Amino acid sequence: MQHFWIAVGAFAALLSVGGVAVAQTRVAPPGAVESAPLAPPPGAAVPAQPVPAQVQPAPVPTPPTAVPEPVPGPQPVQPAPAPTLPVTPEPVRPAPTPQVPLEPQPVQPPPTLPAPGPVQPVQPPTLQQQTGTIDPNATLAGKRGDQSDVDEVLLVAKPVLKLSGAASWDEGFKRLAESFRVLRQEAERARLPVAGRPLTLFLETDDNGFRYEAMLPVGPAPEGERNATFGNGVRPGLTPAGPSLRFVHVAPYDDIDSTYETITAYLEAKSITVKDAFLEEYVGDLTDPADPNLEINVYVQPR
């Protein structure tokens, strides 16, 4: 048994000596040999060399900004920011078109205006137009005439009942008075109000007598009776209208020829050409041809 432990001790000593020897004789392994690659033989293709990736430097951290601590005490008031107004974009204006010089145009002469004519008289409103009522004594001129003057008036057409006839100079007054009586009867039968003084339009005259149209101005008929028929040759019509000259006769009807002589002399002196038809308006009633206060308006219409 002692020999066994002696042998183990000798073996252990041998291992210890051998380990040291081994440890002392171990050689460090050779390092990597850096060698440049050999140049390719002439005529051989050169392989593409990989491009080394660029190394990005690490970002440098930014130091935090120090926030100043509030100072005790009243702080200054910061002004409020001004409101920002919306900005309206300016419209894009087109580029101006270059002006092309125009050729001078011939100057046109001013238009020739017609020569001013005579001023037309203004018809004054009648009592019927002012009040809306019908006046049986209204005249065509709307105002009373002056025996010593000639009036320029503007006649307006008025509705009438008219009756044609003919008479000699000796029976003229009587036939006219009878015609007006018939016209009034027909107007009354048709329920037409009389709206003015009776008139006579002389259509033709000669040495033996004259042809005429007796007229009586009337107003509108009542509702439902506007399609009335008339007898005794009576028919509806209108009075003459337009610019006229009015002459006034105040004397017996037998002396009316002197008034027509005055009219003829006036027209010749003024070189006025008139229509052949003369219109008489009886302001007074035709009851007596010798009445010295009989008033008659004589209307003459220039051509």
BELNOR-V477668 format. One record per pair of residues at least 12 apart in sequence whose C-alpha atoms are under 6 Angstrom apart, sorted by sequence separation. I is the first residue (numbers start at 1). GAP is how many residues later the second one is. D is the distance in Angstrom with one decimal. If there is no record, write none. Layout:
I:GAP:D / I:GAP:D
This chain:
201:12:5.2 / 283:12:5.4 / 200:13:5.7 / 283:13:5.6 / 200:14:4.6 / 282:14:4.7 / 199:15:5.9 / 281:15:5.6 / 126:16:5.1 / 199:16:5.1 / 281:16:4.9 / 198:17:5.8 / 280:17:5.7 / 198:18:4.8 / 280:18:4.6 / 279:19:5.7 / 279:20:5.1 / 196:21:5.1 / 195:22:5.1 / 278:22:5.7 / 194:23:6.0 / 195:23:4.6 / 194:24:4.4 / 195:24:5.5 / 193:25:5.5 / 193:26:5.2 / 275:26:5.8 / 192:27:5.9 / 274:27:5.5 / 274:28:3.9 / 275:28:5.7 / 192:29:5.1 / 273:29:5.7 / 274:29:4.9 / 273:30:5.9 / 123:31:5.6 / 121:32:5.6 / 253:36:4.9 / 252:37:5.7 / 252:38:4.6 / 252:39:4.9 / 168:40:5.8 / 169:40:4.9 / 252:40:4.6 / 168:41:3.9 / 251:41:4.5 / 167:42:5.7 / 251:42:5.5 / 252:42:5.9 / 167:43:5.8 / 250:43:5.7 / 251:43:5.5 / 166:44:5.8 / 250:44:5.5 / 166:45:4.3 / 250:45:4.5 / 165:46:5.9 / 249:46:5.7 / 165:47:5.5 / 249:47:5.1 / 164:48:5.9 / 248:48:6.0 / 164:49:4.3 / 248:49:4.8 / 163:50:5.5 / 247:50:5.9 / 163:51:5.2 / 247:51:5.1 / 162:52:5.4 / 246:52:5.6 / 162:53:4.3 / 246:53:4.6 / 161:54:5.6 / 245:54:5.6 / 160:55:6.0 / 161:55:5.3 / 245:55:5.1 / 160:56:5.2 / 244:56:5.5 / 139:57:5.9 / 160:57:4.1 / 244:57:4.4 / 136:58:5.2 / 138:58:4.5 / 159:58:5.8 / 160:58:5.3 / 136:59:4.4 / 137:59:4.9 / 135:60:5.4 / 136:60:4.5 / 137:60:5.3 / 134:61:5.5 / 163:71:5.0 / 162:72:5.7 / 162:73:5.6 / 161:74:5.6 / 203:74:5.2 / 161:75:4.5 / 202:75:5.5 / 160:76:5.8 / 161:76:6.0 / 202:76:5.4 / 160:77:5.3 / 201:77:5.9 / 159:78:5.9 / 160:78:5.5 / 201:78:4.6 / 159:79:4.6 / 200:79:5.8 / 158:80:5.4 / 200:80:5.2 / 157:81:5.8 / 158:81:5.4 / 199:81:5.5 / 157:82:5.0 / 199:82:4.5 / 157:83:5.8 / 157:84:5.0 / 198:84:5.9 / 156:85:4.8 / 155:86:4.6 / 155:87:5.0 / 154:88:5.4 / 154:89:4.4 / 153:90:5.9 / 154:90:6.0 / 153:91:5.4 / 152:92:5.9 / 152:93:4.8 / 151:94:5.6 / 151:95:5.1 / 150:96:5.8 / 150:97:5.5 / 147:101:4.8 / 177:109:6.0
